[in-house]
């Protein structure tokens, strides 16, 4: 029997239902616009029709959700002309502003769904709805594992929950019978609004202000998901083997030697079902070219986005900053405006602070975003067990092509380089270095791979390297160089 995740405890159930959006940001943006919409509309309808604030807000909500009970409507010509313009604004604004609350309904639906499936699994065998990713299995066998009745039921679970809430509201607040309560909830959710049953008291209108947008948007989102399930089912069950010649002919465009790649096939299928159009694809490609602009690419070379490019982008936008002198690696600065932690690394390091950022911040984020909450390989333990000390106290890893996180192409500083700079920093005139510092070419000749670079920085053109004390030690006149930069 498949293992079904269960939300443990009431706290876990409540936490899984909370929306992920920043509600403070919603109140500052969408919430402020909705409030302004109702305040201005209330003043206008009070002037044109003589309605109070509650009746005006109730009328605007009934109009914006397209329910239209008909119990309250403008009677003056000025009020009707104002409604013609203001209703268009309300339909667009109100339905778009309730998106965080719709997500709350969806997350509550997922929590209830897990609870129901777990309960059913205790009594009967539940047929799991899984996606097989084994491409060696026949496509027809793969499609047999798709439980479409369960998918449609899951899509309609949100409106069913809201419908039950509407029935309870009609029973205990509007004091309707069971039949009338169900009739009122369905007519309201489907925006039919016959007008024979509607809120009359102030309490009923206040409840309707909250219930109407949730009911309408929950049903609209469910119908959208039902349509998406139908489209995905059509894609899965299409026999593309019978259309293999048409697929290549559409891609060839007169070229008999044209080929069709997997990416081109994916785009062709998406376009054929109107899931994406050519301008959108062009915009997506342009966005990806912009994301990978930090590296020079050949024309025929496939672009990729890796963690080094992410680090460069974060530094450029100020989302990774210079760590203060004497600061401890792994510290972060809190932004009081966005409440986002900004990593602090040594941007003056030889690798620009990339290794420090990756080890102390990037690996943690990769684990948090992982479905299992872990890295693909225990990289954090490997950094401690199979590493050499590098610059600035950051562990230097060995290359592992199968690991999720790949180290930068950098070798640790040579012993000669460290000894010379430490001796120069400490002023030990008795310490002499007879062997000159190895160059990168000599490192490669000693067995280092050609695609690795050394961590020994080359002296800038403005630096004057002299033997001031006559003790054979090479000193640099550039401030912050040598061991000072290392320490």
KOLNURO-213826 format. One record per residue (C-alpha): x, y, z; residue number from 1; residue in one letter. Coordinates in steps of 0.02 Angstrom, whole numbers. Example, Ala and Ser with C-alpha at 12.3 -4.5 7.8 and 13.67 -1.06 7.14 Angstrom:
2
> u/v/w/k/r
> 615/-225/390/1/A
> 684/-53/357/2/S
% end
This chain:
487
> u/v/w/k/r
> 0/0/0/1/X
> 72/171/-45/2/X
> 134/283/93/3/X
> 18/433/108/4/X
> 85/589/196/5/X
> -21/638/346/6/X
> -23/807/431/7/X
> 26/770/609/8/X
> -76/858/741/9/X
> -189/1011/738/10/X
> -41/1130/728/11/X
> 24/1043/573/12/X
> -148/1049/492/13/X
> -166/1236/529/14/X
> 12/1274/471/15/X
> -16/1183/307/16/X
> -171/1290/274/17/X
> -87/1460/299/18/X
> -51/1557/139/19/X
> 128/1579/85/20/X
> 106/1758/23/21/X
> 167/1902/129/22/X
> 2/1967/200/23/X
> 84/2129/253/24/X
> 131/2161/72/25/X
> -46/2118/19/26/X
> -121/2245/139/27/X
> 0/2379/78/28/X
> -38/2349/-106/29/X
> -195/2253/-157/30/X
> -280/2281/11/31/X
> -254/2469/0/32/X
> -328/2474/-176/33/X
> -481/2372/-124/34/X
> -508/2485/26/35/X
> -496/2639/-85/36/X
> -619/2560/-208/37/X
> -750/2534/-72/38/X
> -721/2703/11/39/X
> -737/2803/-150/40/X
> -886/2699/-206/41/X
> -973/2725/-40/42/X
> -955/2913/-53/43/X
> -1017/2910/-233/44/X
> -1171/2802/-200/45/X
> -1212/2901/-46/46/X
> -1213/3058/-152/47/X
> -1307/2984/-301/48/X
> -1426/2861/-215/49/X
> -1423/2908/-31/50/X
> -1360/2736/25/51/X
> -1261/2711/184/52/X
> -1085/2637/185/53/X
> -1143/2457/216/54/X
> -1273/2455/78/55/X
> -1150/2536/-43/56/X
> -1014/2408/-2/57/X
> -1138/2265/-15/58/X
> -1198/2325/-185/59/X
> -1019/2345/-249/60/X
> -972/2169/-192/61/X
> -1127/2092/-271/62/X
> -1083/2185/-431/63/X
> -896/2144/-430/64/X
> -929/1957/-406/65/X
> -1064/1962/-543/66/X
> -1189/1880/-426/67/X
> -1317/2019/-451/68/X
> -1459/1975/-332/69/X
> -1558/2125/-392/70/X
> -1620/2173/-220/71/X
> -1523/2337/-226/72/X
> -1490/2437/-384/73/X
> -1461/2620/-432/74/X
> -1618/2718/-478/75/X
> -1545/2886/-535/76/X
> -1466/2915/-705/77/X
> -1305/2980/-625/78/X
> -1295/2825/-516/79/X
> -1319/2709/-664/80/X
> -1187/2799/-769/81/X
> -1066/2788/-623/82/X
> -1105/2602/-604/83/X
> -1065/2571/-789/84/X
> -886/2629/-763/85/X
> -859/2578/-582/86/X
> -921/2399/-604/87/X
> -784/2362/-731/88/X
> -653/2422/-609/89/X
> -729/2320/-468/90/X
> -737/2156/-566/91/X
> -552/2171/-612/92/X
> -489/2235/-445/93/X
> -587/2131/-318/94/X
> -567/1963/-403/95/X
> -380/1992/-427/96/X
> -355/2050/-249/97/X
> -426/1893/-168/98/X
> -286/1783/-239/99/X
> -201/1754/-69/100/X
> -367/1696/4/101/X
> -396/1579/-141/102/X
> -224/1505/-105/103/X
> -280/1482/75/104/X
> -430/1383/12/105/X
> -316/1277/-99/106/X
> -196/1240/43/107/X
> -342/1196/157/108/X
> -406/1082/19/109/X
> -238/995/9/110/X
> -235/971/198/111/X
> -411/900/199/112/X
> -367/792/50/113/X
> -219/715/140/114/X
> -326/687/294/115/X
> -466/604/193/116/X
> -345/492/97/117/X
> -259/440/257/118/X
> -426/398/336/119/X
> -483/299/184/120/X
> -318/205/181/121/X
> -356/138/355/122/X
> -511/47/291/123/X
> -493/17/103/124/X
> -350/7/-21/125/X
> -330/176/-106/126/X
> -274/175/-287/127/X
> -130/298/-293/128/X
> -120/435/-423/129/X
> 63/429/-473/130/X
> 169/483/-620/131/X
> 290/353/-685/132/X
> 454/430/-744/133/X
> 528/269/-810/134/X
> 540/304/-998/135/X
> 573/119/-1034/136/X
> 392/79/-987/137/X
> 265/85/-1128/138/X
> 167/248/-1136/139/X
> 0/156/-1127/140/X
> 51/71/-965/141/X
> 104/240/-898/142/X
> -65/317/-939/143/X
> -153/175/-848/144/X
> -79/236/-683/145/X
> -162/407/-700/146/X
> -317/408/-589/147/X
> -421/542/-675/148/X
> -580/523/-569/149/X
> -473/557/-415/150/X
> -395/709/-501/151/X
> -565/783/-544/152/X
> -624/752/-367/153/X
> -472/839/-297/154/X
> -501/988/-412/155/X
> -681/1008/-352/156/X
> -641/981/-168/157/X
> -611/1168/-140/158/X
> -782/1225/-206/159/X
> -865/1084/-110/160/X
> -787/1148/51/161/X
> -842/1327/14/162/X
> -1015/1264/-34/163/X
> -1033/1178/135/164/X
> -985/1341/220/165/X
> -1117/1433/117/166/X
> -1250/1307/168/167/X
> -1206/1330/351/168/X
> -1214/1519/330/169/X
> -1386/1506/251/170/X
> -1447/1388/388/171/X
> -1388/1480/543/172/X
> -1375/1661/487/173/X
> -1507/1680/351/174/X
> -1619/1555/444/175/X
> -1666/1458/287/176/X
> -1721/1277/273/177/X
> -1603/1140/212/178/X
> -1669/1147/35/179/X
> -1670/1336/26/180/X
> -1496/1343/105/181/X
> -1424/1227/-27/182/X
> -1518/1321/-163/183/X
> -1451/1489/-101/184/X
> -1270/1426/-88/185/X
> -1269/1352/-263/186/X
> -1355/1502/-344/187/X
> -1231/1618/-258/188/X
> -1074/1518/-300/189/X
> -1121/1499/-483/190/X
> -1158/1687/-493/191/X
> -1335/1651/-558/192/X
> -1414/1760/-426/193/X
> -1600/1743/-461/194/X
> -1641/1869/-327/195/X
> -1776/1772/-237/196/X
> -1660/1735/-90/197/X
> -1535/1866/-33/198/X
> -1463/1944/126/199/X
> -1577/2071/210/200/X
> -1507/2117/381/201/X
> -1345/2209/415/202/X
> -1263/2052/486/203/X
> -1311/1950/333/204/X
> -1238/2084/217/205/X
> -1074/2089/315/206/X
> -1058/1900/301/207/X
> -1098/1911/115/208/X
> -955/2036/92/209/X
> -835/1898/146/210/X
> -920/1745/74/211/X
> -960/1806/-102/212/X
> -782/1833/-167/213/X
> -719/1670/-90/214/X
> -861/1567/-164/215/X
> -848/1641/-338/216/X
> -659/1631/-352/217/X
> -652/1455/-279/218/X
> -771/1390/-411/219/X
> -681/1484/-551/220/X
> -513/1414/-497/221/X
> -584/1237/-488/222/X
> -658/1251/-663/223/X
> -490/1310/-726/224/X
> -405/1160/-646/225/X
> -534/1043/-723/226/X
> -494/1115/-894/227/X
> -308/1094/-862/228/X
> -334/911/-815/229/X
> -427/885/-978/230/X
> -287/965/-1079/231/X
> -154/862/-990/232/X
> -254/705/-1020/233/X
> -268/746/-1206/234/X
> -79/768/-1216/235/X
> -46/604/-1128/236/X
> -166/503/-1233/237/X
> -121/577/-1404/238/X
> -39/449/-1518/239/X
> 110/551/-1579/240/X
> 183/397/-1665/241/X
> 45/413/-1795/242/X
> 94/597/-1818/243/X
> 282/575/-1828/244/X
> 291/635/-2009/245/X
> 183/788/-1975/246/X
> 291/836/-1827/247/X
> 451/837/-1930/248/X
> 369/921/-2079/249/X
> 310/1065/-1969/250/X
> 486/1086/-1903/251/X
> 574/1065/-2072/252/X
> 494/1214/-2161/253/X
> 569/1162/-2327/254/X
> 733/1089/-2260/255/X
> 738/900/-2295/256/X
> 885/876/-2175/257/X
> 801/960/-2026/258/X
> 792/867/-1860/259/X
> 676/878/-1710/260/X
> 751/886/-1536/261/X
> 662/846/-1375/262/X
> 651/1030/-1328/263/X
> 576/1072/-1498/264/X
> 451/931/-1478/265/X
> 399/997/-1308/266/X
> 373/1172/-1379/267/X
> 274/1102/-1525/268/X
> 155/1008/-1410/269/X
> 130/1158/-1296/270/X
> 92/1270/-1444/271/X
> -29/1146/-1522/272/X
> -135/1146/-1363/273/X
> -129/1337/-1347/274/X
> -31/1325/-1185/275/X
> 101/1444/-1251/276/X
> 124/1554/-1405/277/X
> 275/1611/-1504/278/X
> 289/1786/-1426/279/X
> 289/1708/-1253/280/X
> 424/1583/-1303/281/X
> 529/1725/-1373/282/X
> 510/1822/-1211/283/X
> 559/1668/-1110/284/X
> 715/1641/-1216/285/X
> 761/1824/-1197/286/X
> 742/1811/-1008/287/X
> 857/1659/-1002/288/X
> 988/1746/-1109/289/X
> 982/1888/-985/290/X
> 1004/1767/-839/291/X
> 1160/1690/-916/292/X
> 1241/1852/-974/293/X
> 1386/1838/-851/294/X
> 1474/1712/-962/295/X
> 1530/1721/-1142/296/X
> 1441/1587/-1243/297/X
> 1474/1523/-1417/298/X
> 1333/1533/-1543/299/X
> 1303/1345/-1550/300/X
> 1337/1316/-1365/301/X
> 1192/1275/-1251/302/X
> 1169/1401/-1112/303/X
> 1156/1342/-932/304/X
> 1125/1431/-768/305/X
> 1235/1374/-624/306/X
> 1267/1429/-446/307/X
> 1416/1539/-495/308/X
> 1303/1643/-609/309/X
> 1174/1654/-470/310/X
> 1308/1718/-351/311/X
> 1366/1849/-477/312/X
> 1186/1908/-501/313/X
> 1156/1920/-313/314/X
> 1315/2020/-288/315/X
> 1268/2137/-430/316/X
> 1096/2171/-353/317/X
> 1164/2194/-176/318/X
> 1088/2032/-110/319/X
> 1262/1973/-58/320/X
> 1374/2101/27/321/X
> 1549/2121/94/322/X
> 1578/2046/265/323/X
> 1648/2172/391/324/X
> 1830/2156/439/325/X
> 1845/2031/580/326/X
> 1672/1959/546/327/X
> 1635/1775/560/328/X
> 1598/1673/405/329/X
> 1416/1625/388/330/X
> 1343/1787/456/331/X
> 1198/1876/371/332/X
> 1128/2051/380/333/X
> 940/2077/399/334/X
> 852/2199/284/335/X
> 724/2294/390/336/X
> 617/2338/238/337/X
> 598/2168/155/338/X
> 640/2060/308/339/X
> 761/1961/199/340/X
> 931/1905/262/341/X
> 1077/1965/156/342/X
> 1229/1848/161/343/X
> 1394/1930/210/344/X
> 1548/1855/128/345/X
> 1725/1909/90/346/X
> 1701/1983/-85/347/X
> 1887/2026/-87/348/X
> 1937/1843/-84/349/X
> 2024/1768/-235/350/X
> 1865/1683/-293/351/X
> 1759/1835/-253/352/X
> 1681/1752/-101/353/X
> 1592/1618/-202/354/X
> 1652/1468/-101/355/X
> 1606/1549/64/356/X
> 1433/1595/0/357/X
> 1404/1421/-69/358/X
> 1461/1328/87/359/X
> 1370/1435/216/360/X
> 1215/1492/122/361/X
> 1185/1405/-45/362/X
> 1195/1226/20/363/X
> 1068/1269/155/364/X
> 947/1342/29/365/X
> 966/1193/-87/366/X
> 922/1077/57/367/X
> 771/1183/106/368/X
> 702/1181/-72/369/X
> 732/995/-91/370/X
> 575/885/-80/371/X
> 663/777/48/372/X
> 739/923/144/373/X
> 913/856/109/374/X
> 1049/871/-20/375/X
> 1067/734/-149/376/X
> 1231/686/-66/377/X
> 1287/730/110/378/X
> 1392/876/49/379/X
> 1405/962/217/380/X
> 1488/810/295/381/X
> 1601/786/144/382/X
> 1660/966/159/383/X
> 1726/928/333/384/X
> 1793/752/300/385/X
> 1866/762/124/386/X
> 1931/940/109/387/X
> 2089/1041/122/388/X
> 2099/1210/209/389/X
> 2086/1351/85/390/X
> 2086/1538/93/391/X
> 1989/1632/228/392/X
> 1949/1473/325/393/X
> 1838/1404/188/394/X
> 1857/1219/155/395/X
> 1922/1175/-18/396/X
> 1832/1024/-91/397/X
> 1886/891/-211/398/X
> 1800/878/-379/399/X
> 1652/760/-381/400/X
> 1560/758/-548/401/X
> 1412/659/-475/402/X
> 1378/779/-333/403/X
> 1241/908/-336/404/X
> 1358/1049/-286/405/X
> 1518/1065/-388/406/X
> 1669/1157/-319/407/X
> 1749/1300/-414/408/X
> 1902/1266/-519/409/X
> 2030/1319/-390/410/X
> 2181/1236/-305/411/X
> 2239/1284/-129/412/X
> 2387/1403/-111/413/X
> 2557/1321/-117/414/X
> 2659/1299/41/415/X
> 2796/1411/-28/416/X
> 2673/1552/-60/417/X
> 2600/1540/115/418/X
> 2768/1528/202/419/X
> 2837/1680/110/420/X
> 2687/1791/147/421/X
> 2668/1738/329/422/X
> 2852/1768/360/423/X
> 2841/1938/277/424/X
> 2687/1985/378/425/X
> 2765/1934/544/426/X
> 2930/2020/507/427/X
> 3036/1867/539/428/X
> 3200/1914/454/429/X
> 3279/1750/499/430/X
> 3153/1653/393/431/X
> 3220/1641/216/432/X
> 3141/1564/66/433/X
> 3266/1494/-55/434/X
> 3142/1421/-176/435/X
> 3051/1545/-288/436/X
> 2862/1549/-290/437/X
> 2787/1428/-418/438/X
> 2701/1500/-566/439/X
> 2540/1434/-641/440/X
> 2635/1356/-785/441/X
> 2748/1262/-662/442/X
> 2596/1204/-564/443/X
> 2523/1131/-723/444/X
> 2688/1046/-763/445/X
> 2688/968/-588/446/X
> 2528/874/-622/447/X
> 2390/1001/-591/448/X
> 2251/990/-723/449/X
> 2253/1129/-851/450/X
> 2075/1182/-811/451/X
> 2120/1222/-630/452/X
> 2188/1390/-580/453/X
> 2294/1424/-427/454/X
> 2234/1529/-283/455/X
> 2394/1633/-285/456/X
> 2346/1805/-349/457/X
> 2454/1882/-481/458/X
> 2526/2049/-430/459/X
> 2437/2199/-508/460/X
> 2531/2314/-622/461/X
> 2532/2451/-489/462/X
> 2612/2338/-358/463/X
> 2798/2358/-325/464/X
> 2876/2197/-263/465/X
> 3046/2231/-187/466/X
> 3174/2154/-72/467/X
> 3181/2300/50/468/X
> 3269/2217/196/469/X
> 3398/2123/96/470/X
> 3340/1965/180/471/X
> 3280/1878/23/472/X
> 3094/1903/64/473/X
> 2985/1976/-72/474/X
> 2872/2114/-6/475/X
> 2729/2202/-93/476/X
> 2693/2387/-76/477/X
> 2510/2361/-119/478/X
> 2400/2388/36/479/X
> 2308/2234/98/480/X
> 2412/2113/-5/481/X
> 2494/1950/41/482/X
> 2456/1877/209/483/X
> 2358/2031/263/484/X
> 2228/1990/133/485/X
> 2229/1808/185/486/X
> 2204/1850/368/487/X
% end
